[in-house]
């Protein structure tokens, strides 16, 4: 099992942050586009090779996000039409998310087997998540899922504050 930690900087306009291992070493770099359409988040390895891309669809009635890992679309997150509370659906190829993903407490499963666990770290400055990867070859997909869900939450929070 590999543990990774995502800690976002609260006042970072560009959306730059790192994913670290349990020894505080950088594993991935994440950069959000600033003042660019469409809004994207690029996930890169430490050599700055892009391993995943999260893109917010432009000109859509309801917000929709696409997640690509190594050039393959693996996940979409779309807001559903509802009157009182924001509802989103997550559609992933070959994986399912079980638990409370809106509060960042969930498991990522592949064919019924848990391949990753995500939990929000409380009482920290900024959003911090602990990600346990149980299947090494799915690491990039799990990290992309966590960052994509966090992007959706940030987008929802920004829309609610307007």
C-alpha positions, 0 to 999 in steps of 0.5 A: 500500500502506498500513501499519498497526500494532497494539500492545496494552498488556500490562496493560490490563484493559479491552482498549483500544488503538489502530491507528496508521499509519506516521506514528504517527497513530491510525486505529482505536480498539479497546475490549474489554468488561470484565466483560461477557457476551458478551465483545466488542471494538468497532473504531471510527474516530477519530470513535468510529463503530463499524466492526467488532464481535467477539463471543464466543458465549456458551453454546457447547460450544467457543469461537466468535467472530463478526466483523461489519464495518459490520453484516455478518458476515464471519468466524467463528473456532471451536475444533475438538474435538482431543485434544492441541493446540488447533485452530481453523477460520476461516470467512470470506465472500469471503476466505481466510487463508493462512499461519500465522495462529496465529503471526500470519504470514499473508496475507489473500486475496480470489479468490486475490489477496493483499489484505493481509499480517500479521506479528508484530513481535518483541522488543516489550513486548506484542503488536505486529503490522504490517499491510500493506493492499494493497486499501483497500476491504478495510482494515476487514475485514483489521484486524477479522481481525487483532484477532479472531485476537488475541482468540482467542489471548488467550482460549486463553491465559487458558483454559490458565492456569486 
